[in-house]
Amino acid sequence: MSTEFRKLLFEVSEALGTEELSALKFFSLDYVAKGTLEAIRDPKALFEVLQERCMIGAGNLFFLKELLYRIHRIDLLTAHLGSSREEMERELQVPGRAQVSDYRQLLYGIAEDLTSENVQKVKFLLQGPLQKSKLQENASMLQVFLEMEINEIIKEDNLTMLKDILQGFRADLKKKIDAYEGKKREKYSREEVRYPVSVSVYPEEQGAKQYGEIYKMENNPHGYCLIINNHIFKNRRHNREGTLQDGEAVKRVFKWLQFETVEYMDLEGKKIYDTVEEYSKKDHRNMDCFVCFIFSHGEKDKIKGVDDECVNIEALVSRFTGTNCPSLAGKPKVFIIQACQGSEHHPSVAVESDSSGHLEVDARPPTSIPDRADILIGMATVEDYFCYRSRSTGSVYIQSLCEKMELLCPQRMDLASILTEVNREVATKDIEGFKQMPKITSTLLKLLIFEVPQ
């Protein structure tokens, strides 16, 4: 981290108060786990965590600007980040630019509008659904909202109880929620006429039809998109430069496709397994799909943690069988694996001899695939061959996949076909004198087509 950037974060941190920190933590809940945020007592610690999640950085200040704008610290926005209220208002009009969800904006706005007397009424009315210990005199409205979320009293697509509570004494705020819900319904409504079944991405093949059943994609979000992205290793020689760009590309695409996208950085071997298991134990009944990206070093059949401890990939995938994850039974599970070797004894390590923008070698992926229905695994390369990652722009495979998805999802091409297009594109590239051949293994029983919001 540059000295100037560290100084900037320090100066902003010093100017923030306790209530403002609570607001920043609340706005960060879509990117940082609740448990991690609860342990943070200081703005500097929050900024450290946001850096680890790649939400802010020396060349990536937008989220920090948006946070300061949302908490009305225009003075800090202007003095330290060279922006203004007007500039942020223009930026946030750009579709997809805002990082803070409409849902969190709504709840924060309600918390700001409630008087102290209103807050006490809310707490009184919640004494049945919530434990009294969570409704203490000094608990802020944002803390109350957080407890309501933990207990599933409110969530992004269900604010009924909050509306019922507010109706009695703040009907104006109840109307705000109605407006939010109306806007959300309008934004994500789908008209079948916009999605004709007969579609071809090639003009010469007009009239070609898609055959077969299609997996249902009806919920919002459609499911979790879990990204495990190992960048900084305990052995610093094994750091994976360029992987941050892969993470950003995947987050951009899957947020656009209405997935609840979360990225975990720099996990040790055991933590990789624990994190995947945690998601297998979640309730996916209101989800359509599960997607998992893993970017790390590896060896045959295994992924390495940042501590060089290996995890068997079959063990990870098998957490999502119908037996181990009943709420995803009959629904598609997608695993995309970019496994990077990068060991100094590797014969192709000479590819990265010049560190300025050259390609690094990524390892062979596993070949032992659990024979389970509704699972698709895309791997960066076939057995016994390398795959490549640019230190400046990311991996050849992941970047190609994200570009193809942005191009072909709006044309309703199914994921297996998109991955075939990626295979073709990557296989035809001459990568500094090397070749790479990705691989698809699928037990999908239907077409997996990601619906694009209109």
N, C-alpha and C positions, 0 to 999 in steps of 0.2 A: 504494500500500500504506500502511495506517495506521501511525503511529509505534508504537502499542501492539502491533500484530501483528509488526512488524519486531523490536521489543524481545523479544517472546516467542520468536521463532525464534532470535534471537541467544543468549538465555539457555539454551535447550534445546541448541543447537549446542555451546556452551561446556562443557556437562556430558557430552558424548558422547565415547567413546574410539574408537580405530582399529578395534578388532574390532566395536564396535557399529555404526560407519559401514558396515563391510562387510556386516553383517546387514541394515541398512536398504536398502542398494543391492541386495542379493539379493532382498529382498521387493518391490522396485520394478521388477524386471525385466519384469513384465507390462505396465508402463506407459511405461518409458523404454528406449531402445535400448541394447544392451550397450556399444557404442562410446562413447556419451555417458557411461554410468556409469563406464566404465574410466578416463575422464579426471578424474573427481571425486576430490579428495583431502581434502575438508573438508565437514562436515555442512551448513554454510551454502550451499555450492554445490549440494548435493543438494536442499535445500529450495527454492532458486531454480528449479531444473529442474522440481521437482514443482509449483511455482506456474505455470510456463509451460504444463505439461500439464493445468492446472486440477484437480490432485489435492488440493491444499491451498489455502486462502485464508482471509481474515479471517472470512468467514462459512461456511467449509467446513473444519472441523477434524477430521472423523472419521478420515480416513486417517492423519493425524499421530497421533491418539490410538491407533489400532490398531497403528501401527508401534511406538510406545513400549510398548504392552501386549505385543506379540509378543517384544520383546527384554528383557522383564521389568524395564523401568524405570518401575515403578509410582510411584516417588518423583517423577519428572518429570511423570508423568500427573496426579498429585494436586496437586503444588505449582504447576504452570504451566497446566494445562488444566482444572482443577476437576473431574476425573473420578476414578474409582477402579477397582480390580480388579473389584469386584462389578458396578459399572455396565457396564463393558465386557463382562463375561461375559454379562450380560442382553442387551445390544445385539447381540452376535455370535450369539445364538441366533435372531435374526430372520432368516428366509430371505432370501438375497440381500444381506444387510447387510455381510458381510465383504468387504473389498476385496483382501485377500491370499488367493490361491488355496489350496485344500486341498493341491495339489501342492507349493507352496513351503513351506507349513507342515510338510508331511511331511519334506521334505529338510532343513529347518532343525532339526526335532526330532531327526532321525538324526544330523546333524552335532554337535548338543549332547550326544547320548548316547554318541558314540564316544570312547573314551579315546585318548590320544596313541599308545599301542601299536597300537590298532585302526586309526588313521589311517595309520600307516606300513605296515600290512598291506594296506590298500586301495591305497595308492600303489604298492606292490610288484606287486600283481596287475594293476594298470593299465598297467604299463610297456610292454606290447605295443600295446594300443589307443591309448595317449596317448604323446606325445613326452616323453622323460625330462626335458627342460627345463621342462615344465609340472608336474612332480611333485617340485619341489625341497623340501628339508627344511622351509623356512619357509612353504610353501604351505598355507593353511588348508583344511579340508574343504569349505567353501563355494566356495573357488576351484577345488577339484578338481571339484565338482559342476558349476560353470560350464563348465569345460573339457569335461566329459563331455557337456553339453548342446550346446556349440558343435560337437563332433564327432559329435553325434547318437547317442551311446552310451546316453543316457537322454533321455526326454522324457515329457510328461505321461501319455501312453497306452502307454508301453513302458519298464518298469523291470526288465526281465528280467535284464540283466547285473548290475545293482546287487543284485538278490536273490541271484543266483548267487554273487557275491563275498561277501556277508554271511552266506550260509548256513553257511559253514565255521566261522566263529568268533563270529558274533552272530545266532544263529537267532531271537532275540527281536525284532531289528529287521527281519529278513526277514518275520516274522509281521505286523509293523506295516504293511509294504508290502502284504501279502496282504489285510489288513483294509481298507486304503485302496482297493485295486482292487475288492474286493467291494462296498464302499459306492458306488464310482463306477458299477459295473455296475448296481447296484440303482437308483441315482438316475436313470440315463439309459435304463433298459430301456423298450422301447415295446411295448404290447400293442395289436394292431390293433383290438380291440373298442372301444378308447377313441377311435378316430378313424374313425367311420362315414363312408362315401363320400357318402351323401345328407345334406347339411347345408344349412340356410338360416338366415340371420341375421334373416329377417323371418318372424314367426309366420304371416302370411297366405300364405306361399309354402312351407309345410311340404310335403315330398315332392319339391321341386325337386332335380334331380340335377346333380352336377358331371360334365361330359363331357370326355374327352380324357385323354391321358397326363399323368403328374405327374413332374416332375424328382425324381430320387432325392435324399433328404436323410438319409443314413445315418451320416455321420461325426460325430465330436465332437473338435474343433470342426467346424462345417459349412463354415467358410471364414474368410477375413479380411474384416473390416469396416474399411476404411480411411477415416478422416475427415481431410480437409484443411480447417482452420478458420482463416481469416485474420481476426484481430481488431484488432491494433495495426499501423497502416501507418506508413511513414516520413513521409508527410504526415499528421500527426496529425488533421487535419480529416476524414480519410477513415476514421477508426477505426469499427469496426462494433459498437457497443454492442448487447447482446442475443444476440450469436452464441455466447457461452459457454453460455447456457441451451440453445441448439440442440444443441451438442456433448454436453452432459450428457444430454439427452433421448435422443439417438441411442445413446450408450454404454449407457444403462440398458436400452433395448429390445433391442439386439443382443447384449449380454452375456447377457441373459435367454434369447435365442433361440440361445445356444450358438455364438456367433461369437467368433473371436479379434479383439478390437476394439482398435484403436490410433488415437490422435489426434495429428496433427502441427499445431502452431500456428505461424502467422505465417511462411509460407514465401514467399520471393522467387519470381519467375516460373520461373527455371531450376530451382529446387529443387522446385517443384510437379511439373514434368515428370520430373525425376530420381527423385522419390519414387514416382510412379506407375509409371515404368519398372522401378524396383527390385522392386515387387510383381508386375509382369508376368513377371519373371524367376524368381520363386520357384517351388518345386515344389508344385503344387496337386494332385498325384495323389491324395492322401488327403483332399482337400477336395471339397465338393459344389457350391460356389458362390463368387462374389466380389462384394462390395458396396463401393461407393465413394461417399462424400458429399463434395461440394466446396462450401464456404461462402466467398464472397469478393465483391469488386467485379468487374464485367465489362463487356464490350461485345459487340456482335454476334459470335457464334462464338468468343468468347474469355473466358478467366478471367484476372484480374489477380493478380499477386503483390503482396506488401506494398511492393515497390519500383516498382509500377505497370508492370512488364514483363508483357506479355500472353502467354498460352499458348493455342494453338488447341485447342479441346476435341475435335475430331475426332482430333487427334494423340494425345491422352490415351486416348480410347476405343479407337483402333485398336491400341494396344499389347496389347490382349487378344483380337485375332482368333485364329483357329485357327493361323495361320502364326506369329504372334509369341508366342503363349502356348499351346503344344500341350497342356500339362497341364490347361487349362481348356476344351479343345475339346469341344463337346457339352454343356457345363455353363452354367448361367445367369450372366450378368454384369450387375450392376445399378449404374447411375449415377444419383445424385440430386443435382441442381444447384440451388443457391440462389445466384444471382449478383447482387451488390449494386453499383449504380452510385454513388449518394451524391455525385456531383460537384457542386460549388457552382453550375455553370452550368445544371444540370438544372432544367427548369421546375417540377417537382413538389417541389423541395427545401423549399418552404414548409411541407410537412407536418411537418418536424422543427424548426420555428422555436421551439417550446417544448420544451426538452430533458427535461422531467420526465415520462417515461412515454409520450411520443407516438411515433407511428410514423415510420419512416424509409423512404425509397424504395429498393427493390432493383431491379437492372437486368433488362432483357430477356435471356433465355437464347439459346443458339445454335439455329439451325434446320437447320444442315447436319449431318445425322446419318449416320454410316457405315452402309451397308446390309449388316450382318453378322447371321448367325443367332445366336440365344440371347442377345441384348442387349436390355435394357430401360432406357430413360432417362426419368426423371421430372424435369420442369422446373417451376420455381416459377411461370412464366407463359408465355403464348404470345408470339410475336414482336411487337416494337414496343410492348409494354406493360410497365408496372412491376409489381413485387411488393413486399410490405411486410414490415417487421421492427420489432417493438416493442423499444424500448431496454431494457425491463425484463423482458419475458417471452419474447423470441425471435421468430422469424419465423412469420408466420401459417401458411405452408405446412408447414414442418418440424414445428411443434408439432402441427398437425392430423394429419400423417402418423404421428407417434409415438403419439398417442392412439388413432388408428384401428387401428394394428398391435396395440397392447395389448388392444384390445377384440375384434378380428376374427381375429387369428391363432389364438387358442384354439378358434375355431369353424371353422378350416381354410378360411378364405377365401383365395383365391390373391392374389398381390401386385398383379397388374394390376387386379383387382376392387377391392382396397383403395384403390389410387391413384385409381380412378374415384370411389369414395366421397369421397376427399379433394378431388377436383376439384369435386364437387357441393357439399361443405360450404364450401370456400373461395369458390366462385363466388357463393354465396348470401349471403355476409357483406357487410355495409355497413361498410367500413373507413374511418371518419372521412370519409364522403362519397365514397370511391373504391371501385373494384371490381378484382378480380384473377381471372384465369382460368389455372390451371395446365394443363400439357400432358403427355401420355404418348406416347412413341414406343417401339414394341416390335417386335422380331423374334423373340420367344420362340416356341419350337415346342411347348412343353408348359406345363402349369400349374405355377407356382412357388408352392408352399405351404411355409411355414416350420413345422416341427414344434416344438411347445411341450413342454418337459420337464415330466414329471408329478411 
